[in-house]
């Protein structure tokens, strides 16, 4: 079965313009200004005139099996559903654990990621949670990264009143484990860091860089939580690091403004990524550290942010890349671009960047706003 998207306004994520795109068996077969497919049988032709086609969105920070727990047993958020991910334009996800590494485990997360892969999208994960020592699926961080293809890195928390306050030496050992395992497994290997709002959040990261650990292994997220944290994040990015801005919550200023501030400070657009923190809890604490309110971040925050970025003056190509190609580069995965031979993960947008259709692994999951696929038990 072939699928031909005709007359698209094509972003790969660089803007190409009017283009036809041919898909088959989960792969992009051809990209040309005008494709002649008269000799092909069993082909589904979709006219995308007036529509924008981009790579499928990649969300590298999603609480796939739920988050929360800060407000007691009833405050644990539920698992993410496949249909909500599709309606968010998300074709690739990276699952993470949060505060609760007690009642939830990396094994649960691994199974959820495996299920999503079977149901039609691409899912990865980071082992660990906020805590140090890191809880893993196998006996060690090295084994998780080496032997489990879906494990891309390790999740921890720093500068947060809920973190384990690891020593710099403990962090160095974790990054060393990531580096050695990733070299063997052919992965990039990242330490994905929940950055909290306590003082000197980048102090330990900078100490690790001074030891000689490569900056490519560090993946700080929620970096626009406070202005002080954001200023440190800008300096980290200017050294060559990638910074991840959360589209929902965890911010001192709206994310589109934070991104503009970073770019005005000299941070290249290709060193900025965006993630949703979807399904993670957003607790409010009083001065005594007691939870006084709790909500869950929406999984479609990236999708909703896209037109806001463009309205704020960020070019569509840069905005799309921050949710696709830049994320793939940060993770070291072969995703986030539409090229011949690449996985057929695409979003079709209306001209105002509202989502129209979603294709993942070559399968149409949503068409003309109608959801065609859902997960079990939905």
N, C-alpha and C positions, 0 to 999 in steps of 0.2 A: 504494500500500500504506500502510495506517495502522497505527500501534501505539498501543495504549491501556494505560497503566500504571494499574491500579486500586488503590484503598485504600492508597496509599503513606503513609508517615510522612515528610513532605516538608520538606526544608531547601533554601532557594533561594540562598544558604546560611542566611539567617535562618529560624528554625523556623516553619513554617506549620501542620504537623499533617496530619490526614487529607485527602488530595487525590488527584484523578485527573489524569493528564497525558496529553495526546494529541500524538502525533508523526507527521509525514509529510514526505517529501522532505528529510530532514536537518534539519528545523526543529521547534521547539515550537509547536504550533498552538493549544492551549487548556490552561488550568489552572483547574480548578474543584473544589469539594468533592465534587461528583458529576456526572459527564458522562453525558448520554444520547446514545448513538451508534447508536441503532436504525436510523437511516436511512443509515448508512454501510456500503458493501460492501467486501469485501477488507480486513478489519481483523483484526489479531492482538491479542487481549486477554490481558494478563498480570496475574494477580492478585498484588499485592504486599502483601497483608495480613501484618503482622508484619515488613515490610521497610522499610528507610530508604532514601530516594532523595535523592541530593545531586548537585551539579554534578560532572562529571568532573574528576579531579585535574590540576593544571597543575604541571609540574616545569620550573623555569626554569634549571636548571643540570645538564645531562646531557652526558656525554662520548659522544655518539652514535657517533662513529667510533673510540672508544677513547682511552685516556690512557696515562699511565705513560711508561716509557723511562728512568727514573732508575737502573734496575739493569741497563742494557744492552739489546741488541736483543731478548732473550727476555722482557723485562719489559713490553713494550708490550701493553696490554689490548686485547681484541677489540672489534668493533663491537657495539652494542646490537641485540638482535633485537626485531622487532615483537611477538612473542608475550609476551616478558618485560615489555614496556611495558603490554600489555593486562592481564596478570595482576597488574600493579601498580596498576591503576585509573587509569592515566595516559592521558588523551585529548588532551592538548596538551603539547608539549615545546619547550624551547629548547636547541639544541645549542651546545656550547662546545668550544674547544680548551684544552689545559692547558700543561704544561711544554714539551711537544714541538711546537713550531711549525716544526720542521725536516723531519722525515719525514712529517708530516701537514700539511694545508693547509686554509684556508678553502674552497677549491674542492671538496675532498673532502667537507667538512662540508655544503656547499650541496647536493651531489648526494644525500647521505644524507637530508637533510631533505626534499628533493623526493620521494625514494622513499617515505618514510613518509607524506607527504601523499597519494601515489597509493595506498598500501596501506590507508588508512582512518582515520588519525588526523591531527591538525594539528601541523605542525612548523615552528618558526622557528629562527633562529640568531643568534649574535653573530659578527661578523667579528673577526679578530685572534686572539691567544693571550696568553701571558705577556709577550711581548716588545714593546719600543718601539725603533724605529719599527714601526708596526702593518703586518703583512702583510695584504693585502686581496685580493678577487676581481677587482675592476676596478683602475683606476689609483689609487684613493684611497678614504678613508673616506667622503667626501662622495658619491662615485658609488655605492659599495656601498649606503648607506642610501637614496639618492634613487631608484635604478633597480631595486633588488632587493627586492620586497615582503617576502620572508621574513627579511631582515636587519633586526633591531630595534635593534642597538647595537654596541658595541665591547667586547671583553674584554681586560683587562690584569691584571697582578699588581703589588701594592705590598707593601712591608715583608716581603719574602720573599727568602731567600738565592738563589732561582732566578729572581728578577725582573731586569729590565734597569736598575733604579734610575734611572728617568727624572727629569729636572728638573721643577720645578713649572711652568716655562714650556712644556715639551713637553706636559705634561698639559693645560695651559690650551688649547693649540692643538687637541688631540684633542677636548676637550669643545666647543670652538668649532665644529669641523667637524661634530660630532654635532648640535649645536643648529641650525646653519644648514641642514643636510640634512634634519633632521626637520621643521623648519618648512615646507620645500618639499614634502616627501613626505607630510605629514599624519600623522607618527608622533610618539610621545613622545620617543624617542631616549634611550638610556641608556649610561652608562659602567659596565659590569659589572666590579666590581673584586674579584679574588681577594685577600683580606686575609691576609697572613702574620703570623707571630708575632714579628717584629723590633720594637724599640722605636719608640714614637711613630707608630703605624700610620696615624692619622688626621691627622697634621700637615699633609700636603700637601692632603688633601681640604678641611680647614678653611681653608687658605690660598686655595684656589680659590673657596670660598664667600665669603671676604672680598673677593675681586676682583669679586664680583657675579654669578658664574655660578649659575644657578638650581639649587636643591637637588634638584629633580625629575629631573635628568639623572644623578644618582649612585645606583648600585646596589651597595653593598658586600655581599659574601657571606662565609661562614665566620666571621661576627663573634663567635661563641662559642668561637673557637679557644683563646684565653687570657683570663684574667680581666681583665687590663689592656686588651686589645683590646675586650672586651665593655663595660667601663665607658665607653670612648670611643664605642662604638657607641650606647649608651643616650643619651649627650649629643647625638649626631648625630640620633637619632630624635626627641628632645625639641625639636630645632630644626625638625622637620617632615619629616625624611628617612624613607625606608623601609629597614629592615634585614632581611637574609636569614640565617636560622639553618639550618645544615646538619643534616639528620636522621641522617646516618651519618658518624662520624668528625669530625675537626677541632673538638674541644670540650674545655673544661676541666671541664664538668659536663654531665650528661645534658640533651639539648635541651629536654625538657619543663620541667626545672628552670630552664634559662636563660630560657625564655619567661616563666615565672612571675616570675622576678627582674626582667625588663624591665617587665612589667606592674605589679609592685609599686613600681617606680621611677617610674611615671607614664607609661610609653609606651603610647599607645592600641593596642588589639588590632589595629586596621586598618592599623597601620604595621609589622606584623610579617609576614614571609613565611617559608616553609619550602621548601627544595629538597634533593635527595638527594645531589648530587655523584656520581650513579650512574655506574658504570663508570670512574670516575676512580681513579687509583692512590692508595694510602695508604702512602707509604714511611716507614720508620723509619730515622733517621740516628743515628750515634754522634757523639761529641764532635768527631771529626775530619771530620765531614760525609760520612762513607761510609755507603752504604745497607746496612743490616743486616737488613732485612725488607721485604716488599712484599705488600700485598693490594689488592683492588679493591673499591670501595664498591658495595653492592647497589643495584639500581634500584628496589627496592620498599621502601626505608627510609621514605619518606613514609607509605605505606600502613600499615606496621608501627607508626609513631609515633602515628597518629591515635588509637587506643584508649588509648595511654599518656598522651596529652595530656588526654583526658577523665577518665581515672582519677586524674590529678594535680590535677583540680579546674578545668580550663579548660572552659568551656561547649562543648558540641558545635558550636554555631553559630560561635563564635570559632575553634575548632580547624579546622573545615571551611573557613572563610573564609581562613585562613592558607595553605591549599593550593589555593585556587580564586580567589575574588573579589579578595582582596588582591594575589595574584600578577598577575592580569590588570590591576589598576590600576597596579601598579608598572611593568609592561611597556607599558601603554597599548594593550592589545588588547581586542577585544569578545568576551571569553570569561569563564568563571568564574561565571556566574549562570544560573539556569533561569528564563527569562521568556518570554512569548509573543513569537515572532519571533526568538528566539535560536537558535543552533546547538543541535541535540539531542545534547549531550555529557553523559552521565549515568552515575553509579555507583549500583548497587543493593547495599545492605549488609544483612547479617543484623542482628538486634537487638544483637549484641555488637560491631558495626562490623568484622566480618570480611567480605571482599568476596564477593558472590554473582554479580553480573552487571555487564557493561560495555556501554554504548552510545556510539558515537562517530559524529558526523555522521548520526545517525538509524539507523545500522546496528548490529545486535546482534553484538558481537564475542566476548562470553563470556556464557553463560547457565547459571544454576544450577551454577556452578563449572566448567562445561565450556567449554574454549576452542574457538571456532568458526572463527577466522581465524588464519592464521600467515603470515609473510613467505616469500618465495622462499628456497630453500636452507636452510630450517630442518629 
